[in-house]
Amino acid sequence: MKRRSLAAQTRTEVLLTLRRGESVLLTLGIPVLLLLFLSLADVLPLPTGVDHPVDFLFPGILALAVLSAALVGPAIATGFEREYGVLKRLGVTPLGRPAIITAKTIAVLAVELVQVVVLTGLAFALGWRPDGALVGTALLGVAVATVAFAGAGLLLGGTLPGLTTLAAANGLYVVLLLVGGMVFPLDSLPSGVRAAARLLPSAALAEVLQHALRTGTHLGVQPWIVLVAWAIVLPPLAARCFRWR
C-alpha cells in the first residue's frame, strides 16, 4: 500500500508541475531562452580555449535547469501548498514526511528528463558536439545535485510561509545564477567570491558538467565532495523540519 501510495503521489506531483505555467517557464522556458540568446549574441566572456559559446553555455545552462527544477519549483509549490492547507490534508494520510519528499524528488527527476532532451537537442542545433563527452559522469552529477537541490527547496517550502518562500527561492536562484559558474566562468569572479562559490552545490555541478560535457575529462574530488555533502545533509534536514501547516 505504501509503495502504491508513493507512486500515486509521484504521478500527482508530475502532473501538477506540468500544469503550472510559471513552473514550465522557470524550468524549461528560461533555460532554453538563455541558451539560445547567449549562444547567438556572443556577449559573455568565455574560458580560455573555448571557441564557440554553446560549448561553455550548454553544460552551465543544463546545471541552471537542474537548479530551477529541483530547488526553485518545489520550494515555491510546497510553500503555497502549506499556505493553502494542501499539506495539512496530506498530513493525515499514511504517506508521511519522507514519502512526500521522495515523491516530490522523483517528480523533479521526471521533469529533468524532459529538460535534458530539449536542451540537448537545442545545443546540437546550435553546433555543440559531444566529442569524448562523459555522459555517465554528467548524469551522475545531475542525480546527486538533484537530491541536494530538492532537499534545499523542500527545506524552504516546508518551513517558510508561501510569499517568504517565493522571495527566498527566487533570490537564491539569482545569486546562484551569478556566482555558480553556470553563465559566468568561475575564473572571472573575484578570488574570495570564487572560493566561497566552490563550496556551493551549484558551482560543483557546473564544474562536473563542464568537465564531463565540454572537455571530456574527469576532475578532482572536491566538487564531488561538495555535491555529496549537500545531498547527505539537506534531505534529512528537510524531512526533520518539514511542517504540514
C-alpha positions in Angstrom: 0.0 0.0 0.0 2.8 2.4 0.9 4.5 1.8 -2.4 1.3 2.3 -4.4 0.6 5.5 -2.4 4.0 6.8 -3.2 3.6 6.0 -6.9 0.2 7.8 -6.9 1.6 10.8 -5.2 4.6 10.9 -7.6 2.2 10.9 -10.6 0.2 13.7 -9.0 3.4 15.8 -8.4 4.4 15.4 -12.0 1.0 16.4 -13.4 0.8 19.4 -11.1 4.2 20.6 -12.1 3.4 20.4 -15.8 0.1 22.2 -15.3 1.7 25.2 -13.6 2.6 27.8 -16.3 5.1 29.6 -14.1 6.8 26.3 -13.3 7.1 25.4 -17.0 8.5 28.9 -17.7 11.1 28.6 -14.9 12.2 25.0 -15.6 12.2 25.0 -19.4 11.4 28.4 -20.9 14.2 30.4 -19.2 17.0 27.8 -19.7 16.0 27.5 -23.4 15.9 31.2 -24.0 19.2 31.8 -22.2 21.0 29.1 -24.2 19.6 30.3 -27.5 20.2 34.0 -26.8 23.6 33.8 -25.2 24.9 31.4 -27.8 23.9 33.6 -30.7 24.6 37.0 -29.2 28.1 36.1 -28.0 28.2 38.7 -25.3 29.7 36.8 -22.4 33.4 36.2 -21.5 34.4 32.7 -22.3 37.1 30.5 -20.7 40.4 30.1 -22.4 40.3 27.6 -25.2 36.5 27.8 -25.9 35.8 28.9 -29.4 32.0 28.5 -29.6 29.8 30.0 -26.8 27.5 26.9 -26.8 30.3 24.7 -25.8 30.6 26.5 -22.5 27.0 27.5 -22.1 25.3 24.2 -22.7 26.8 22.5 -19.5 26.1 25.6 -17.5 22.6 26.1 -18.7 21.9 22.4 -18.0 23.1 23.0 -14.4 20.8 26.0 -14.2 17.9 23.9 -15.5 18.5 21.4 -12.7 18.6 24.2 -10.2 15.3 25.5 -11.5 13.5 22.2 -11.5 14.9 20.8 -8.2 15.1 23.8 -5.9 13.0 26.8 -7.0 10.0 25.0 -8.4 9.4 22.6 -5.5 10.2 25.3 -2.9 7.6 27.7 -4.2 5.0 25.0 -4.8 5.4 23.4 -1.4 5.3 26.8 0.4 2.0 27.7 -1.2 0.6 24.1 -0.7 1.3 24.6 3.0 -0.4 28.0 3.0 -3.5 26.7 1.2 -3.8 23.8 3.5 -3.0 21.1 0.9 -0.1 19.7 3.0 -2.3 19.7 6.1 -4.7 17.3 4.4 -1.8 15.1 3.2 -0.6 15.0 6.8 -3.5 12.8 7.8 -2.7 10.2 5.1 -0.3 7.3 5.6 2.3 8.9 3.3 4.3 10.8 6.0 7.1 13.3 5.6 9.7 11.1 4.0 7.3 9.8 1.4 6.1 13.3 0.4 9.7 14.4 0.0 10.6 11.3 -2.0 7.6 11.8 -4.3 8.5 15.4 -5.0 12.1 14.4 -5.7 11.1 11.7 -8.1 8.8 14.1 -9.9 11.7 16.5 -10.3 13.8 13.8 -11.9 11.0 13.2 -14.4 10.8 16.9 -15.3 14.6 17.0 -15.6 14.5 14.2 -18.2 12.4 16.5 -20.4 14.8 19.3 -19.8 17.8 17.2 -20.8 16.1 16.1 -24.1 15.1 19.6 -25.1 18.3 21.4 -24.1 20.5 18.7 -25.7 18.5 19.0 -28.9 18.9 22.7 -28.9 22.6 22.6 -28.2 23.1 20.2 -31.2 21.2 22.7 -33.4 23.5 25.5 -32.2 26.6 23.5 -33.0 27.5 21.6 -29.8 29.2 18.3 -30.5 29.8 15.8 -27.6 33.3 14.6 -28.7 34.5 12.4 -25.9 31.8 13.6 -23.5 31.4 11.6 -20.3 27.7 11.2 -20.3 27.6 8.8 -17.4 29.6 11.2 -15.2 27.3 14.1 -16.2 24.2 12.1 -15.3 25.6 11.0 -12.0 26.4 14.7 -11.2 22.8 15.7 -12.1 21.3 12.9 -10.0 23.4 13.9 -6.9 22.8 17.6 -7.4 19.1 16.9 -7.8 18.9 15.3 -4.3 20.8 18.2 -2.8 18.7 20.9 -4.5 15.4 19.2 -3.8 16.4 19.0 -0.1 17.2 22.7 -0.1 13.9 23.6 -1.9 11.8 21.4 0.4 13.6 22.8 3.4 12.5 26.3 2.3 9.0 25.3 1.3 8.4 23.1 4.3 9.3 25.7 6.9 8.6 29.2 5.5 5.3 31.0 4.6 4.4 31.0 0.9 5.3 34.5 0.0 8.6 34.3 2.0 9.5 31.1 0.2 8.7 32.8 -3.1 11.1 35.7 -2.3 13.8 33.4 -0.8 13.8 30.9 -3.6 13.9 33.5 -6.4 16.6 35.4 -4.6 18.7 32.3 -4.1 18.1 31.4 -7.8 19.6 34.8 -8.9 22.6 34.5 -6.5 23.4 31.0 -7.7 23.0 32.0 -11.3 25.5 34.8 -10.9 28.1 33.0 -8.8 27.5 29.4 -9.6 29.7 29.2 -12.7 26.7 28.5 -14.9 26.7 31.6 -17.1 29.8 33.4 -16.0 33.0 31.4 -15.7 34.2 30.9 -12.1 37.6 32.2 -13.0 36.1 35.6 -13.9 34.9 36.1 -10.3 37.0 37.8 -7.6 39.2 35.3 -5.7 37.2 35.5 -2.4 33.9 35.1 -4.1 35.2 32.2 -6.3 36.5 30.3 -3.2 33.1 30.7 -1.5 31.2 29.7 -4.7 33.1 26.4 -5.0 31.5 25.3 -1.7 28.0 25.6 -3.3 26.3 22.7 -5.0 25.5 24.9 -8.0 29.2 25.6 -8.7 30.1 22.0 -8.0 27.5 20.7 -10.5 28.6 23.3 -13.1 32.2 22.2 -12.8 31.2 18.5 -13.1 29.2 19.2 -16.2 31.8 21.4 -17.8 34.5 18.7 -17.5 32.1 15.9 -18.5 30.4 17.5 -21.4 32.9 20.1 -22.7 36.4 18.8 -22.1 35.6 15.1 -21.7 37.9 14.8 -18.7 37.5 13.7 -15.0 38.1 16.4 -12.4 39.3 16.2 -8.9 37.2 15.0 -6.0 36.5 18.4 -4.4 33.3 19.2 -6.5 32.1 15.7 -5.8 32.7 16.0 -2.1 30.7 19.3 -2.1 27.8 17.7 -4.0 27.6 14.6 -1.9 27.9 16.5 1.3 24.9 18.7 0.4 23.0 15.7 -0.8 23.6 13.9 2.5 22.7 16.8 4.8 19.8 18.7 3.1 17.1 16.0 2.5 17.2 14.6 6.1 17.2 18.2 7.4 14.2 19.0 5.2 12.3 15.9 6.4 13.1 16.8 10.1 12.0 20.4 9.8 9.0 19.8 7.4 5.8 21.3 8.6 2.3 20.4 7.4 1.0 23.9 8.0 
